[in-house]
Every structure is written in C-alpha cells, then in structure tokens.
Amino acid sequence: MAGKTIRLTTAQALVKFLNQQYIEIDGEETPFVEGVFAIFGHGNVVGIGQALEEHQGHLKVFQGKNEQGMAHAAIGFAKQNNRKKIFACTASAGPGSANFVTAAGTALANNIPVLFLPADTFATRQPDPVLQQLEHEYSADVSTNDALRPVSRYWDRIERPEQLMSALLRAFEVMTDPATAGPATICIAQDTEGEAYDYPEDFFKKRVHYVNRRIPTEREMSGAVETIKASKRPVIIVGGGARYSGAREELIAISEKYNIPLVETHAGKSTVECTFPNNLGGNGILGTLASNKAIKAADLIIGIGTRYTDFTTSSKTAFNYETTKFLNINVSRPQAYKFDAFQVVGDAKVTLQALIPALEGYQTSYGNELKALKAEWYVERDRLANIKFTRENFDPEIKDQFDQATLNEYADALRTEFTQTEALVTINDVVAEDSIALTSAGSLPGDLQRLWDPKVADTYHLEYGYSCMGYEINGALGAKIAEPDKEVYSMVGDGSFNMLHSELLTSLQYGYKINIMLFDNSGFGCINNLQMENGSDSFYCEFRDQNNQIMNVDYAKIAEGYGAKVFRANNKEELIAALEAAKKETRTTLIEMKVLPKTMTDGYLGWWNVGVSEVSGKAGIQKAFADKQEMLKKARKF
C-alpha cells in the first residue's frame, strides 16, 4: 500500500524539508538550517519567495543587499558555528545567481557548508530566451548557473518536482560530512519552483544527520605512536580541522604532557588560546619568528586538520626535508596523503584522545627552548606595537620600498602619522577578550596572524582559504548572527571596503551590531608590497587621482550615510577613545583610521613563490627572478 502524500509545489517542498533537518554531534542535536538569505527577483520571488511567505516555519529570513555579500554572511555564520549550522541563499535567475560564484568559491576553499539555491531558466523552454537568459549555439541546456559547478562540492539542476528529493538528500549528506563539507548548489528551474507534486509525507519527517567521529585503525594508531616516539623535535600544526573537531583540550593535553609546540594555520588559530605557553602562534609566510624557527628545526611535523596551503608551508620551503618527517591526521584521506606523510585518517579529537595515553613515557628534547622562543617573539611584537613615524629618517624595519619623500607625501595627504602595527595591537589591547576578530584579504591577515593574541578560544575568524576581498564586513554580519552576545570586529582595508560592504546596511536593518575597523592607506597596499618587493616600481596599486595626488576619501561619511555610528582615529589616543565609545553603542560602528603604507609586518623566515618575470630590463626584477630560482632549490616538488 502506498504511503500518504502531500501536494506541494517544488519550492514549498524545499522549505518544508529545510525546516526538518537536524544535526547531531556528540549527542547534541540542533536544527541544521538556521534560515535563508534572500534577494528576490524573477525566478525565485513567486516560487521560493511565496513558499517562505506562507510556510516559513522556524527559518529566519534576511533580506540581503548583494548576492555575494549575503552569501559571505552565510559563510561567516557557518564558520563561526564550526560548521554546526548553516544558512541557505536564494537569488534570481541570471546575474543575481551569477553573483554567487565568488562566494561559492570562498566556501569551497574553506570547506564551509552553505546551501545555494540559484533560480534557473525554464524547464519547458517554452518562453526561451527569457529575461537574462544566456544563449549558446552548442547547447540549450547551459545557463549562468553552470558557472557554479566548479565551485560547489555538490551541484544539481532540478527540472521536475520529484528530482528535488534525491538532490536534497545528497546535498545534505555532503554538507554534514566533515570530510566533504562545503557548498551545495541546487539550481531550480523557475517554472518548476511553482509546479506541484504529490510528495511522500515520509520525505518531510524529522531527519537527523549524525556526524560520527571517525576512529583511526589500529595500524594507523600504532604507526603514529611509533613515528612520534622516534622524534626528538616534533611540531604540531593546528589546522582548521582541529578547530572544527573541537580538539582544544586534547591539543593542550598532548602539548603539555610531552612538551610539543603548537603552531597555527590561519583557520586553526584560536583553537588554543594564545596564553597557552606552548602555543607559538601562526606559522608560514604570515607566521611568527618563534613558530617558523620551531618548524625549521623540527624532525617531525604533525599536521592536524591542515590542507598545507602555500602560506602554511612557505611555498614548501619552511621545512628541512633532509631531517624532517611528516605525520598527518585528517578526516580527508587526500589531505592526509600530502607531503608523503604517514597517514592517519580520523577525527582530530578522538585521535588525540587515543594518542595521549599511548605516548606514555615519551618526552621531547626541547626543555625550556619553547619558552625562550615565545619570549623572543614577544620582544619583537612589542617593538612592532610601538613603532613611531618620523619625517626625517623613518625606517621601521618593516617595509622600505617607498622613499622618505613618498612616505611624507602620504602623511601629508592622509593627515596622519599612524602606523598599521600600532593601530592593530592597540585594538587587540582594548577590546574585550571574548571579542571576535575577523578579516580576509590584503596585509591585515598577516598582521593579525602574527600580532593578534586571542585569549579566548574560537574568537579568531580569518577567511584565508580564498582570501576574498569583500568578505570582511559581510562575513562579520554572519559571525554576529552566530554569536549575538559577543562584539565582532571586522578588520578591513580601504581596498576591500570599496570591493564590497553591502551587508553593512543589512546589519543595521536587523539590529546586528558589528564594528568595522577601517585601515585606510589609500591603495592596494599588500599587492603594492608584492609588486615592489619583486623589482617593479609602484604601478597602479596606489589610489592617486588624475593629477597624481594621493586620494583622501571620507569613508566614515559613507558609513554614516547608511546610519552607522562613526568615529575617526589617526593616533593611538584617538583610537582608544573611539573603541571605548563604540563599546557603548548598540548599532553598527565604523572607526576610520588613516594609516601609513609600508607600516605592516613583514616575513619571518617565510617565502612566497609567485610568478616573477624571467625576462625584464629592470635590474630589480632580474634579481627577484634569480632569488626565486635559489629558493626553489630548497622547495619540495610534491
């Protein structure tokens, strides 16, 4: 006998299904889908829009202002929730859905689950070509949404109502699996959204997605124990997978018991707070001197939940391959294979729980060396925090491509002598310890990775898998929705602010206060550094007008126009006063800081492999290419 059915449109079935999805981790069960970010247009307003209007259920609905921006907010929400909750995002057919592509790439690179619901063209093709539909001579089956295929962990197109069922089940399986977590895209033809079908009632029953912690095999565990016990100077790289696993206590326990240093990737930072004595901070190209010294002298690298990106490995030059072995613990088998390591395919938390007692009697040879490394770094951090600009002979030992005259020109144009490092450490010192610090692109990720000290776990939020300009403000909204009782500080440069700040308005609209810390050096400063460090002159990375004058934009006035409370701070005293005043506000704030270019941190034993020109008439570029060839001799090829 056939089961009971319920007649719904495809869009109504989608919304009903989303309301019934739960996730269970370590016995704790919670709804998985928090809500929907939406910009309604043709293709979704009378389909998904109608379904949400009449049958919203527990889902929160937020009106976005830019499809990429609202999707970044969805990423920020899921990331700050350690992937335990998600938002769906719906957009209109054509350019609205095309705006998802950059955000989907950001989610994929960071392994963050988001459900993308782009509207599609007509399944019947009767009115083709419809408004904003692309036409191709080779196929009538292609739409804008095909651009989302390479940036989705799962992608599907729904042209019949019954196809929705298998597509949703597959999408949620992918999003709730720690090994495959990432964006799922389900494109729904706009006529299909409104088409009805007799869906089985069982499809809408409460569905719990169990996240089981993968336990390593006995062979993997015995091999890991043997490998660690054979080492004298192991280093643990704490990656994002360790954070999402909730392995803080286990990392502290194994490090403390056996005196193993911890270093952090961008995604792994704040898994263990900075006050833990064996935490040497960020590693790699943007790492601390302490961390990179430990890595260079290690005989065993224990990578826990890391993808080993080029910034983590200094383009594969960070390690001494003559003496260093690798042991990788990862839920993803392909990631565990990297660097030809001994592979342990398992959850970080349960693997460490098993390792700690199995290593009984083991001890590294570090002694008090880790304490000395950390102390040495904090002397340098203190120096960076107190650098003062001088107009006569400014040499901060940070960046020196601009001559004194150019730096003075910037000081005059921006009416400031504030250095970026002093500004950043001041913020770190003044904000509440449980505040969330968030950034993504430019020079700020390096400064935060080195200088920001998270004293509370899971309060450092860096999107660096994609380093997407424009994530900073929009992702901050998502982080605030995830943690409404904490202050969220978005560290953003003027370049990224200009790229995208659409959800600043959304934060004001719905009363989610974020604090935007705008570092304005009138240009794309990070890329200008890269340009000049590799022998080129400063070329189209500064913000200069048609008269070659440095631009001084009043960004505070822009935010004020939206309704934000704004402050301007061009020195330490003004910044402290602004931060204290901002704490008392209940609406979104923006603190505009004019900071001098070339006053960000520089590398500490790190190197980045970029495509330097092999042929050039410039001596500086010729030298940069020759230096690159020398560095490549030290780099691993696989």
C-alpha positions in Angstrom: 0.0 0.0 0.0 1.4 3.4 -1.0 2.2 5.8 1.8 0.5 9.1 2.4 1.3 12.0 0.2 1.1 15.8 0.5 0.6 18.0 -2.6 3.1 20.9 -2.6 5.0 23.0 -5.1 8.7 22.3 -5.5 9.5 25.4 -3.6 7.1 24.6 -0.8 8.6 21.1 -0.5 12.1 22.7 -0.3 11.1 25.0 2.5 9.3 22.2 4.4 12.3 19.9 4.1 14.7 22.6 5.3 12.7 23.0 8.5 13.1 19.3 9.3 16.9 19.0 9.0 18.9 18.4 12.3 22.5 17.6 13.1 23.8 15.6 16.0 27.4 15.8 17.2 28.5 14.1 20.4 24.9 13.5 21.4 23.8 17.2 21.0 21.0 17.6 18.5 20.2 21.0 17.0 18.4 22.3 13.8 20.9 22.5 11.0 19.4 25.2 8.8 19.2 28.5 10.7 17.5 30.4 7.9 17.6 31.9 4.4 19.4 34.9 3.0 17.3 36.1 0.0 17.3 38.7 -2.7 14.1 38.1 -4.6 13.8 38.7 -8.3 12.3 36.9 -11.2 12.8 33.2 -11.0 12.5 33.0 -7.2 10.1 35.6 -5.9 6.9 33.8 -6.8 8.4 30.4 -6.1 10.7 30.2 -3.1 9.5 33.7 -2.0 5.9 32.5 -2.0 6.8 29.3 -0.1 8.7 31.2 2.6 5.9 33.8 2.9 3.3 31.1 3.7 5.3 28.3 5.3 8.5 29.9 6.8 8.5 27.6 9.9 11.5 28.2 12.2 13.6 29.6 9.4 14.9 33.1 9.8 14.7 35.1 6.6 17.1 38.0 6.0 16.9 40.4 3.0 20.4 40.7 1.5 21.7 43.6 -0.4 24.2 41.9 -2.8 24.1 38.2 -3.5 27.9 37.8 -3.0 27.7 39.8 0.2 24.8 37.9 1.8 26.5 34.6 0.8 29.6 35.7 2.6 27.4 36.4 5.6 26.2 32.8 5.4 29.8 31.6 5.2 30.7 33.7 8.3 27.8 32.3 10.2 28.6 28.6 9.4 32.4 29.2 10.0 31.8 30.8 13.4 29.5 28.0 14.3 32.2 25.5 13.5 30.0 24.1 10.7 27.2 23.0 13.0 24.6 25.3 11.5 24.1 26.8 8.0 22.1 29.3 6.0 20.6 28.8 2.6 20.9 31.6 0.0 18.5 32.2 -2.8 18.8 34.6 -5.8 17.1 35.4 -9.0 17.9 33.9 -12.4 20.8 35.3 -14.4 23.1 38.0 -12.8 21.7 37.6 -9.3 22.7 33.9 -9.2 26.0 34.6 -11.1 26.9 36.8 -8.1 27.1 33.6 -6.0 30.1 32.3 -7.9 32.8 34.2 -5.9 31.1 33.4 -2.6 30.8 29.7 -3.5 34.5 29.6 -4.3 35.1 31.1 -0.9 33.0 28.5 0.8 34.6 25.6 -1.1 38.2 26.7 -0.4 37.4 27.0 3.3 35.3 23.7 3.5 32.3 25.7 4.8 28.8 24.3 4.1 26.3 26.7 2.5 23.2 25.8 0.5 23.0 27.8 -2.7 19.6 28.0 -4.4 20.1 29.9 -7.6 17.0 30.3 -9.8 17.3 28.8 -13.3 15.7 29.3 -16.7 12.5 27.4 -17.8 12.4 23.7 -17.8 9.8 23.7 -20.5 11.8 26.1 -22.6 8.5 27.5 -23.9 9.3 31.2 -23.4 13.0 30.9 -24.2 15.1 33.1 -24.3 13.7 34.6 -21.1 15.0 37.8 -19.4 18.6 37.4 -18.5 19.0 34.0 -20.1 22.2 33.2 -21.9 22.1 31.6 -25.3 24.7 29.2 -26.6 24.9 27.7 -30.1 26.3 24.4 -28.8 23.6 23.7 -26.2 20.2 24.9 -25.0 20.9 23.2 -21.6 23.5 25.7 -20.4 22.7 28.6 -18.1 24.5 31.0 -15.9 24.3 28.5 -13.0 26.7 26.1 -14.8 29.4 28.5 -13.6 28.7 27.3 -10.1 29.7 23.7 -10.9 33.5 24.0 -10.3 32.9 26.0 -7.0 30.4 23.6 -5.5 31.0 20.4 -3.6 27.7 19.2 -4.9 25.8 20.6 -7.8 22.4 19.7 -9.3 19.7 21.1 -11.5 16.0 20.5 -10.8 13.7 20.4 -13.8 11.0 18.2 -12.4 9.5 18.4 -8.9 10.3 14.8 -7.9 14.0 15.4 -8.6 14.2 17.6 -5.6 14.1 14.7 -3.2 17.2 12.9 -4.2 19.0 16.2 -4.8 18.3 17.5 -1.3 19.3 14.2 0.4 22.6 14.2 -1.5 23.3 17.8 -0.8 22.8 17.4 3.0 24.9 14.3 3.1 27.8 16.2 1.6 27.3 19.3 3.8 27.2 17.3 7.0 30.2 15.1 6.3 33.4 16.6 7.8 35.5 15.1 5.0 33.4 16.7 2.2 31.9 19.8 3.9 31.4 22.6 1.5 28.8 24.4 -0.6 26.0 22.5 -2.2 24.2 24.1 -5.2 20.7 23.2 -6.3 19.5 25.1 -9.3 15.7 25.1 -9.6 14.1 26.0 -12.9 11.7 28.9 -12.3 8.6 27.2 -13.7 9.5 24.0 -11.7 9.5 26.0 -8.5 5.8 26.6 -8.8 4.9 23.2 -10.2 3.0 20.8 -7.8 3.7 17.2 -7.0 2.3 14.6 -4.6 5.4 14.2 -2.3 5.6 11.3 0.2 4.9 12.6 3.7 7.9 10.5 4.9 10.2 12.8 2.9 9.3 15.6 5.4 9.8 13.7 8.6 12.4 14.9 11.1 15.8 13.9 9.7 18.9 13.8 11.9 22.3 13.9 10.2 24.7 12.2 12.5 28.3 13.4 12.5 30.2 10.4 13.7 33.8 10.9 14.7 36.0 8.7 12.5 38.2 6.5 14.6 41.7 5.6 13.2 42.6 1.9 12.6 44.9 0.0 15.0 47.6 0.1 12.3 47.3 3.9 11.9 47.5 4.4 15.7 50.5 2.1 16.2 52.3 3.7 13.3 51.6 7.2 14.6 52.8 6.3 18.1 56.0 4.8 16.7 56.6 7.8 14.5 56.2 10.3 17.3 58.3 8.3 19.8 61.1 8.2 17.2 61.2 12.0 17.1 63.0 14.5 19.3 61.7 17.8 18.0 58.1 17.3 16.8 55.9 20.3 16.0 52.1 20.2 15.8 50.5 22.3 13.1 46.9 23.1 14.2 44.7 23.4 11.2 41.0 24.3 10.7 40.1 20.6 11.0 41.3 20.6 14.6 39.1 23.6 15.4 36.0 22.1 13.8 36.6 18.9 15.6 36.7 20.8 19.0 40.1 19.4 19.9 41.2 22.3 22.1 41.5 20.3 25.3 43.3 17.4 23.7 45.8 19.7 22.0 46.6 21.3 25.3 46.9 18.0 27.0 49.3 16.4 24.5 51.4 19.5 24.2 51.6 20.0 27.9 52.3 16.4 28.8 55.0 15.8 26.2 56.3 19.4 25.7 55.3 19.5 22.0 55.0 23.0 20.5 51.8 24.1 18.7 51.8 26.4 15.7 48.7 27.6 13.9 47.4 27.9 10.4 45.0 30.7 9.5 42.0 28.5 10.0 43.4 26.8 13.1 44.4 30.0 15.1 42.5 30.4 18.4 41.7 26.7 18.6 44.0 27.0 21.5 44.3 30.5 23.1 47.5 32.5 22.9 48.1 32.3 26.6 48.9 28.6 26.5 52.7 28.6 27.0 53.5 26.1 24.1 51.4 28.0 21.5 54.0 29.7 19.3 51.4 31.4 17.1 50.8 31.5 13.4 53.3 29.7 11.1 54.4 30.0 7.5 54.6 33.1 5.3 52.5 35.1 7.7 53.9 33.4 10.8 55.8 34.5 13.9 59.5 34.2 14.2 59.0 31.7 17.1 56.7 29.4 15.1 58.9 29.4 12.0 62.1 28.8 13.9 60.5 25.7 15.5 59.2 24.5 12.2 62.6 24.9 10.5 64.4 22.8 13.3 61.7 20.1 13.6 62.3 16.5 12.8 58.6 15.7 12.7 55.7 17.7 11.5 52.3 16.5 12.9 49.7 18.2 10.7 46.3 18.1 12.3 43.4 19.1 10.1 45.5 21.2 7.7 45.5 21.4 3.9 49.2 22.6 3.8 48.5 25.7 1.7 51.4 27.6 0.3 51.1 30.2 3.1 51.3 27.4 5.7 54.3 25.8 4.1 56.1 29.0 2.8 55.6 27.6 -0.7 57.1 24.3 0.6 60.3 25.9 1.8 59.5 26.0 5.5 60.8 22.6 6.3 64.2 20.8 6.4 63.5 17.9 4.2 66.8 16.2 4.9 65.8 15.6 8.5 62.0 16.2 8.8 59.3 13.5 8.5 55.5 14.1 8.3 52.5 12.6 10.1 49.1 13.8 9.1 45.8 13.4 11.0 42.9 14.4 8.9 39.3 13.2 8.2 40.1 13.7 4.5 42.2 10.9 3.0 43.6 13.1 0.2 44.7 15.7 2.7 46.3 13.1 4.9 48.5 12.0 1.9 50.1 15.4 1.5 53.9 15.6 1.9 54.1 11.9 1.5 53.2 11.7 5.2 52.3 8.8 7.4 48.5 9.0 7.1 46.0 8.8 10.0 42.5 9.2 8.6 40.5 10.2 11.6 38.8 12.9 13.6 41.3 15.1 15.4 39.7 15.0 18.8 39.3 11.2 19.1 42.7 10.5 17.5 44.4 12.8 20.1 42.4 11.2 22.9 43.9 7.8 21.8 47.4 9.2 21.3 47.9 10.8 24.6 47.9 7.7 26.8 49.7 5.7 24.1 52.7 8.0 24.2 53.3 7.5 27.9 57.0 7.8 28.8 57.8 9.9 25.7 59.3 13.4 26.1 60.7 15.8 23.5 64.2 17.3 23.8 63.0 21.0 23.9 63.4 21.6 27.6 62.9 25.4 28.1 63.5 26.2 24.5 59.8 26.8 23.7 59.6 29.4 26.5 62.6 31.2 25.1 61.3 31.2 21.5 58.0 32.7 22.7 59.7 35.3 24.8 61.9 36.3 21.9 58.9 36.8 19.7 57.1 39.0 22.3 60.1 41.3 22.3 59.6 41.7 18.6 55.8 42.1 18.9 56.3 44.9 21.5 58.7 46.6 19.1 56.1 46.4 16.3 53.4 47.8 18.5 55.4 50.9 19.4 56.9 52.0 16.0 56.5 55.7 15.5 56.8 57.5 12.2 59.4 60.2 11.7 59.6 62.6 8.7 63.4 62.7 8.7 64.5 59.1 8.6 61.7 56.6 9.0 63.0 53.1 8.9 60.6 50.8 10.7 62.4 47.6 9.5 59.0 46.5 8.1 58.8 47.8 4.6 61.2 50.1 2.8 60.2 50.3 -0.8 58.9 53.9 -0.5 61.5 56.6 0.0 61.1 59.1 2.8 59.7 61.7 0.4 56.8 59.4 -0.6 56.0 58.4 2.9 56.0 62.1 3.9 53.6 62.7 0.9 51.2 60.1 2.3 51.5 61.6 5.8 50.5 65.0 4.4 47.8 63.7 2.2 46.1 61.5 4.8 46.9 63.8 7.6 48.3 61.0 9.8 51.4 59.5 11.2 49.7 56.4 12.5 51.4 53.0 11.8 49.3 50.0 11.0 51.0 47.8 13.6 50.5 50.2 16.4 46.8 50.6 15.4 46.2 46.8 15.3 47.9 46.0 18.6 46.0 48.9 20.2 42.7 47.3 19.1 43.8 43.9 20.5 44.7 45.5 23.8 41.4 47.5 24.2 38.6 45.2 23.0 37.0 42.6 25.3 38.9 39.4 25.4 36.0 37.4 24.1 35.6 39.6 21.0 35.7 38.0 17.6 38.3 39.4 15.2 37.6 38.9 11.6 39.5 39.6 8.3 40.3 38.1 4.9 42.5 39.9 2.5 45.3 42.4 2.0 48.1 43.0 4.5 45.8 42.6 7.6 45.7 38.8 7.6 49.5 38.8 8.0 49.3 41.4 10.8 46.6 39.6 12.6 48.2 36.1 12.2 51.4 37.5 13.8 50.2 40.2 16.2 46.6 39.4 17.3 46.5 37.5 20.6 43.2 35.6 21.1 42.9 35.0 24.8 39.6 33.1 24.4 39.2 30.1 22.1 37.4 30.3 18.8 37.5 34.1 18.7 39.8 34.5 15.7 38.0 34.3 12.4 40.2 34.6 9.3 39.0 33.6 5.9 42.2 32.8 4.1 41.4 29.7 2.1 40.3 32.1 -0.7 41.4 35.4 0.8 38.3 37.0 -0.8 38.3 40.8 -0.8 34.9 41.9 0.4 34.4 39.1 2.9 35.4 41.2 5.9 32.3 43.2 6.5 29.8 40.8 5.1 31.3 37.8 6.9 31.2 39.8 10.1 27.4 40.0 9.9 27.3 36.2 9.7 29.7 35.9 12.7 27.5 38.3 14.7 24.3 36.3 13.9 26.2 33.2 15.1 27.5 34.9 18.3 25.0 37.8 19.1 26.3 38.2 22.6 29.9 38.9 21.5 31.4 42.0 19.9 32.6 41.4 16.3 35.4 43.5 14.9 35.9 43.4 11.1 39.4 44.4 10.2 39.2 45.8 6.6 41.4 47.8 4.3 40.1 50.6 2.1 40.6 48.3 -0.9 38.3 45.6 0.4 35.8 48.2 1.7 35.5 49.5 -1.8 35.1 46.0 -3.2 32.0 45.1 -1.2 30.4 46.2 2.0 26.7 45.6 1.1 25.7 43.8 4.3 26.7 46.8 6.4 23.2 48.0 5.6 21.7 44.6 6.5 23.4 44.7 9.9 21.7 48.0 10.6 18.4 46.8 9.2 18.2 43.8 11.5 20.0 45.2 14.6 23.1 43.0 14.5 25.9 45.3 15.6 29.3 44.8 14.0 32.4 47.0 14.5 34.2 47.9 11.3 37.8 48.8 11.8 38.8 50.6 8.5 42.5 50.8 7.8 42.9 53.4 5.0 46.3 53.6 3.4 44.8 54.9 0.1 45.7 51.9 -2.1 46.0 48.2 -2.5 49.0 48.2 -0.1 49.6 44.5 0.2 49.8 44.0 -3.6 51.9 47.1 -3.9 54.4 45.5 -1.5 54.4 42.3 -3.6 54.9 44.4 -6.7 57.8 46.4 -5.4 59.5 43.5 -3.5 59.9 41.7 -6.8 61.6 44.6 -8.6 58.8 46.6 -10.1 58.0 50.2 -9.5 54.8 51.2 -7.8 52.3 50.8 -10.7 48.6 51.3 -10.3 48.3 50.0 -6.8 48.1 53.4 -5.1 44.9 55.4 -5.1 46.0 58.5 -7.0 43.8 60.9 -8.9 44.2 62.3 -12.5 46.7 64.8 -11.1 48.8 62.1 -9.4 47.6 63.2 -6.0 47.0 60.7 -3.2 43.3 60.4 -2.6 41.9 61.0 0.8 38.4 59.5 0.9 36.0 60.1 3.8 34.9 56.5 4.4 33.3 57.4 7.7 30.8 59.7 5.9 29.8 56.7 3.7 29.0 54.6 6.7 27.3 57.5 8.4 25.0 57.8 5.4 23.8 54.2 6.0 23.1 55.0 9.6 26.2 53.6 11.4 27.8 55.4 14.3 31.2 56.6 13.0 34.5 57.6 14.6 37.8 58.9 13.2 41.1 58.0 14.8 44.5 58.9 13.5 46.6 58.2 16.6 46.6 55.8 19.5 44.8 58.1 21.9 42.0 58.8 19.5 41.7 55.1 18.7 41.4 54.1 22.4 38.7 56.7 22.9 36.8 55.6 19.8 37.0 51.9 20.8 35.7 52.7 24.3 32.8 54.8 22.9 32.0 52.1 20.3 31.5 49.5 23.0 28.6 51.6 24.4 26.8 51.6 21.0 24.0 49.2 20.1 24.2 49.8 16.4 27.0 49.1 13.9 30.0 51.3 14.2 32.8 52.2 11.9 36.2 53.5 13.1 38.2 55.1 10.2 41.9 55.0 10.7 44.3 56.7 8.2 47.4 54.6 8.4 50.7 55.0 6.5 51.6 52.5 3.8 54.6 50.2 4.4 53.9 50.0 8.1 52.6 46.5 8.2 54.5 43.4 9.4 57.0 41.6 7.1 58.0 37.9 6.8 59.9 36.0 9.4 61.8 33.2 7.7 58.9 32.9 5.2 59.0 32.9 1.4 56.2 33.1 -1.2 56.6 31.6 -4.7 55.0 34.0 -7.2 55.3 34.2 -11.0 58.2 36.6 -11.3 59.1 37.6 -14.9 62.0 35.7 -16.4 62.7 38.4 -19.0 62.9 42.1 -18.0 65.1 45.1 -18.5 64.8 46.1 -14.8 67.7 45.0 -12.6 65.3 44.6 -9.6 63.2 42.1 -11.5 66.2 40.2 -12.7 67.4 39.9 -9.2 64.0 38.8 -7.9 63.9 36.1 -10.6 67.4 34.9 -9.7 66.5 34.9 -6.0 63.4 32.8 -6.8 65.5 30.2 -8.6 67.7 29.8 -5.5 64.7 29.4 -3.2 63.2 26.8 -5.5 66.2 24.7 -4.9 65.1 24.4 -1.3 61.5 23.7 -2.1 59.9 20.3 -2.2 58.4 19.4 -5.6 55.5 17.3 -4.4 
